[in-house]
């Protein structure tokens, strides 16, 4: 992520997840800027990317998330309320790209990647939200997915619902869609950097 400022600091509006439920908080984090690059990684944040996947606008937006992934890797899904676009959260760009490409190729799913490789995949080929697998196989895949999300440091009583609702623009407080960050109460667009 680049900004106009060459060096110094910038204030970022950040989505902070909680350990229970799907509500988030809007927090401000001061981040270092080095040669126009925002050093979000050193602040313990994860990068959130949402890409419109229906071929209508091609929009891609980026945000930052606090209290989510703490290890190197990424989580991604097309089961992203309520737009079901491609949503990827990560601390490692190669893992984020691996998930993004795999979600496009497979026409949807829920995935975790580490070291640039997808390590668990729950295919959701029907509209990006439904699996055709028998419930036993699907249940085993989801169990492994949740385990690997926790291994990346994602802590919530329901990791899947917490992640999938980072894009639910009716669930307080700060969420993101392919159009950008939104304050849920006012439905106003929120700048990533102040």
Secondary structure as UniProt FT lines:
FT   STRAND          7..17
FT   STRAND          24..34
FT   TURN            35..36
FT   STRAND          37..38
FT   HELIX           41..43
FT   STRAND          46..51
FT   STRAND          60..66
FT   STRAND          74..77
FT   TURN            81..83
FT   STRAND          86..90
FT   HELIX           93..106
FT   STRAND          109..114
FT   TURN            115..116
FT   STRAND          117..123
FT   TURN            127..129
FT   HELIX           135..151
FT   TURN            152..153
FT   TURN            157..158
FT   HELIX           159..164
FT   HELIX           165..167
FT   TURN            169..170
FT   STRAND          174..177
FT   TURN            178..179
FT   STRAND          180..183
FT   TURN            184..187
FT   STRAND          188..190
//
